[in-house]
Amino acid sequence: MTRPAISDDAVHAKTGRVWDEWFTLLDAEGAAALAHREIALRLQERHGLSGWWSQTVTVAYEQARGRRELHQTSRGYQVGVSKTVPVPVDAVFTAWENEVSRQRWLGDELITIRRATRPKSMRITWSDNQTNVDVSFWNKGPAKSTVQVQHSKLADRDEVEAKRTLWRNALARLAEQLTA
């Protein structure tokens, strides 16, 4: 059984139950025969979970019961990578926004920035025109920030690992460029 990334203590603090209690309860309510949306809705309506927690418990249940693989979503697979760098968040945002700067650390990927909110986030269509990249920028102080990349709509686990490697390497080059 796949163990959820969130600890039993954390899920209990927010929902009143640990993972095994949720899984047993959902089994008893026939969730194995329900679609994802139906399980999540049931958790909200019958058990009072917020939208976020109903989704989190549903995904963990589906993974635990072999209905969903790690990194799998209803729209394919996704992977997230983050990097903390010792520079202001505006500098990190600019390194993404500016095409010349971006090309130095990301290479020749032809991306489309669909929406950007300085200095908080970007929504990007990847060069394959099929997958999406959501980038979040977090201010960690006057000279420290974190960039978080979520690449979604990936085809399979192999693509997850390929994109994980790509983004780890790209963010390392970004950090080198920003601190040089």
N, C-alpha and C positions, 0 to 999 in steps of 0.2 A: 504494500500500500504506500502510495506517495504521501509523505507528511507535508502538511501546509507550512509555508514559510513563516507564518505568524504563529507565535507560541501559544500553547494552551492558556497560559496566564493572561496573555494579552486578549485573546478572544473571549475568555471568561469575563475579564474586566469590562468589556464593551457589550457583551451579549448575554451574560449570565450562564453560559454553558461552555464546556471545553469541546474540542473537536469531536471526540468519540461520542459525546452526548448528542451533538448535532447530527452526526451520521446515523446513530441508532434511531433517533427521533424521525429523521427523514425516511429511513428504511421502513419504519412502522407506519408512516403516512403514505407509503406507496410512491415515493419520489423516484424510485428506479424506473418507473414507467412514465414519468412526466418529462416534458421538454424543459430546457433550461429556464425559459421565461416563466413557465408555470411554477417551477420550484422557487424561483426568486420572488414571485408575487405571493406565493403561499407564506414564505418567511416574513414578508412585510405585513400581510394581512392577518395571519394567525398568530404570529410570534413577535410582532412589533419591531422588527429590525428595520433600520434605515435602508435606503436604497443601496448605499455603498456596502454595508454589512450583509445585506441579503445577497448581493452579487458575490461577495467574497466567500460566504458560506456555501453558496451554490457551486461555485467553481471548485472549491476544495472538496466538496462532496463528489462532484463529477470526476475529479482526479482520483480520489480515494476509491471510487467504484469502477475505475478503468474506462470511464466514458469520455474522458478528456485527458490528453497528455500534458505534461509540463510545457508551458509556453503556448499552449493551444487556446485559441479564443473562438468565438462563433464566426469570425472572419479570417481564419487562418491562424498563423503563429505570430508571436511577437517576442522581441528581446529588448532589454533595457541595459544601458551602460551609462555610468556617470564618472565624472572626474572633477576633483576640486583643484583649483589653481590659485596661486598667490597674486591675483590681480583683481582690480575692480570689475564688477559685473558688466559695466558698460563696455569695457575693453573686450570681454569675451563675446558679448552680443555683436559688436562691430566686426570681430573676426569671422563670425558666421555671415553677417549681413553683406559685407564687402566681398565682391566676387574675386578680386585679385588676392586678397588676404586668404579667403577660403580655399582657393585653388592651391595655395602653398601647402596647406596641411591636409586637405581632403583629396587633392588631385583633380582630375579632369571630369569628375562626375557632373553631369548636366542636371541640376536640380531646379525645381520651381518652388520658390517661396510663395505659398498661397496667402499666408497671413503672418504678420509679425507685430508683436506688441512689445515695444522697447521698454525696459530691458528684461522682459519676463518670459516671452515664449515665441516660438515659430512653428508654423505648420507647413510641412514641405512635402511635395510629391517627388519621390526618388527618381533617378534617371531611367528606371525601367517603366515609368508611367503606370505602375500597378501597385507599388507599395508606398506606404506613408511613413514619414519621419516627424515625430513631435519632439520638439526641443524645449526644455524648460531651463531657465537661468535663475539661480538663487544667489542673492546677496548674502554673504557670510561675514560682512564687515567691510571697512573702508578699502582693504586691499586683499580680499579673499572672496572667491565665488565658486559655485558649483554649477556645472552644466550637466544636464541629464537628457539622454537621447533614448527615445522609444521608437523602434522600427517595427511597423506592423504590416499585416496582410502578407506575411511570408508564407511560402508554399509548404515547408516541412521543417523537421528538426535540423536537417543538414544546412538549410538556409539560415536557420537561427544561429547555428554555430559559426557559419561564414560571416554573418553580419555582426555577431558578437566580436569576432576577431577584427573585422574591418573597423568597427567603432572604437574598440580599445586602442588600436594602433593610431587611428585618426586623432582621437582625443589626446593621446600621448604627444603626437606631433604638434597639435594645437597648443598644448601646455608648453612645449619647448619653444615654439614661435613666440608665445606671449611673454615668456620669462627670459628670452635671449637679450 
